[in-house]
Amino acid sequence: MKLRNKVAVVTGAGAGIGEACALLFAREGARVCCNSLTRSAAAVAARIEAQGGEAVFVQGDVSLESEAARLMEETAARFGGIDILFNNAGIVVGGSVETTALEDLDRCLAVNVRGVFLCSRFALPHLRKSRGVIVNCSSAVAVKGVADRAAYSASKGAVLSLTRAMAMDHIRDGVRVNAVLPGTVDTPSLAGRLSRLPDAAEARRSFTARQPLGRLGTPGEIAEAVLLLAANPFCTGTALSVDGGMTA
């Protein structure tokens, strides 16, 4: 029970990495706020409670200042504080700088970067009190170029740099800040994107081949890495690659 009596906020908790992380945190003893843009994370919170844990669902768009603030306020009001923030909510936008629509670029940066910024800003007053930790979800593409991911790569590079800056800004507050850098993970989001391509099977083989281990990652494997970054008191400013050798 590495997180016994801790309170954790997981954004984008409705599926994939966020869902796996919320469930793992709960198994490790945390009380968990499950956030999502839609009501998808409500089922995850209900599952945690059905298994004997404590959870609350807070719907909201993390890219909006008022909703990011409300997310932290409602969590702290329900559980008495916040110890862990996992900034997981994010979207994937395909395309190069020539083919990406400006509205897609703006939305990608709003969710993936502004969302991390805002949630961290409003969690920090609580995290100072608890001497807590922020874990941000960056990506292997923050450090390795891949085709047709210009906006997404830029956003995840920004998350990685923001993580390092925040780690130094708040080290004297006793707040740790780390990032996990997943490779390609077998999630509902990936399945949805593949289904919209002309040859989904070939695209899946191509995505799999990017990992020298020869397979996609699982949400649970990424969640285990997030747990390590949240629980290990000597990790701050850490960028942990969990990518099947993609950036080796």
N, C-alpha and C positions, 0 to 999 in steps of 0.2 A: 504494500500500500504506500507507494512512493509519494502520493499526493494527498494523504489523509488530512482532512480538515481544510484543504485548500479550496479556493473558489476560482474557477476558470471560465473565461469567455472564449468561445470558438466561433469565429465568423465564417460564413459559408459552410455551416454544419449540416446542410441538408443531404449531402451525398458525397461520395468519394473520400478524399483525404480528410475533409472536415468532419464527416460522419464518423469515420474510423477513429479520428483523434478524440472526438467527444466521448465515444463509447469507451475508449482506452482510458482516458482521464477518469471517467466515472468508475471503472473497474479498479483504478489505482486510488480511489477514495475521494476524488474531488467532487464538489458540487458544481454543476456545469450549466452555464447559460449557452443555449444553442441558438445561434442567429442565422437567418437566411433572408434573402430578398423576398421570396415567396413563402408559403407556409410549409415548405418541404422539411424544415428542421423541427417542426412540431412533432412529427412522427419519431424523430430521433430522441427528443426529450421524453416522449411518452415511453419509448423503449427503455431508456435509462431508468425511469421510475418503475416500470414493470419488473425490472431486474433488481429492484431494491435500492437504487441510488436516488439522488436528488438532482433535479434538473428543472430549468425553466426555458420556455421558448420566447424569444423576443424578435419579432419581425422588424426588418428595417433595411434601408439602403445605406451602407457604410460610407458611400461617397457624399452623403448629405450631412452637413454639420449638425443640424438639429437631431437627426436620427442616430448619428454616432454618439452624440451626447446622451440621448435617451437610453440607448443600449447600455451604457455604463451606469447611468443613474438607476435604471430598473434592476440591474444585476446587484448593485451594491445595496439597494433597498431591500431586495429579497434575501440576500445571503450575508449582509453585514460588511461587505468589502470585496476586493478583487485581489487575487494573488498572481494570476496567470492570464495573459492575453495571447491567443494564437490568432494572428492576422492572416487568415487563410482565404477569405473571399477574393475571388478573382475571375476574370474572363479571358478567353483566348481569342485573339483577332489574327486572322491570316492576312498575308499580303506583303508586298514590298513597299518602299516609300512611294513608288509610282502607282501602285494598284490599291493601296489602302485608302478608303474614304476618310475624309477629315473627321466626320462625325464618329467613325469607328475608332480612330486614333484618340479622340477626346474622351470617349466613353471608356476605352481601355485604360488610359492614364487616370481617369477619375476613380474607377473602381480599384485598380491595382496599386496605385500610388497614393492618391488623395485619401482613399479609404484607410490605408495603413497609417497615414499621417494623422487623420482625424481620430481614429479609434485609439491610437497611442496617446494623442494629446489628452483625450478625456479619461483615459484609464490611468494616466500617470499620477494624478493626485491620490488615487487609491493605492497604486503600486508603491508610492513612496512610504505610505503608512505600513504596508505589509512587507516592504523590501522584496518586492515581487520581480516578475520576469515577463518580458515580451519575446515571443518567437514569431518571426515573419516568414511567410512562404515566398521565397524567391524562386529560382529555377536554374537548371543547368544552362539554359540559354542566356543567363546573365553573364556567363563567362565563356560560352562557346557559340559561335555563329551557326545558325541553321537557316535554310532557305524559307522565304515566305513567312517570316515572323518578325518583321521590323518593329511594329508597334508593341507587340507582346515582349520582345526581347528588350526594347528600351525600357518598358515598364518594370520588368524584373531586374534589370541592371540598376534602375533607380532604387528599387526596394533593397537590394544588396548594399548600395552605398549609404542609403538612409539608415540601415541597420547599424553599420559601423559608426556613423556619426552619432546616432542615438546612444550607442553603447558608451561612447566617450562623454557625451553630454550628461548622462545620468549615472555614471559609475559612482560618483560621490553621494548620490541619493540612495545608494544600495540597490538600484534597479538594474538588472541585467537585461541585455538585448542581444538576441541571436537570430540567425536565419538558417532555414533548411533549404537546400537546393535540389529538388527532385529532378530525376530524369523523366522519361515518358512513363506515365502511370496508367494502368488499366482502370479507368473510371467511367461512370455514365457520361460525363462530359466528353471524353474521348470517343466513346461509342457514338454519341450523337453527331460529333463532327465527322467521323468516318462515314456515317450513313448518308451524309449529304454529298459525298464525293462520287465521281463516276465509277470508280472501281474500289470499293471499300476494302475488299480483301487484300488487294495489292498495296493500298495505302497502309493497312495494318502491318503487313510484312515490312514495308519500308520504315515505319516508325519503330518496329521491333529491332530492326537491324542497327539502329543508332546506338543501341546498348551492346557493348562487347560481350556482356553476359548472355546475350541471345534471347532475351525475353523482356517483357514489360514489367515495371514494378507493380506492387500491389499497394492499395491505400494503407493497409496495416503496416507495411514496412516503413512507409513514410511516417506514420503515426508513432512508431517506436522511436524514430529519430527525433521527432518533436518532443516526446517524453524525456528523452535524454537531455536535450537542450533546456527543457523546463526544470528538470530536477537536479542537474549537476551544478553545484554552487560555484565551480571554478570556470564555467563557460560564460564569457561575455564577449561580444564582438566576434563570435564564432560563426563561420560559414560552413555548414556541414553538407557536403555533397552526398546524396543518396541516389545514384544515377546509373547503376549497373556498369560503371566504367566509362560512361559517355564523355566525361571530361578528364579522363586519366591521361 
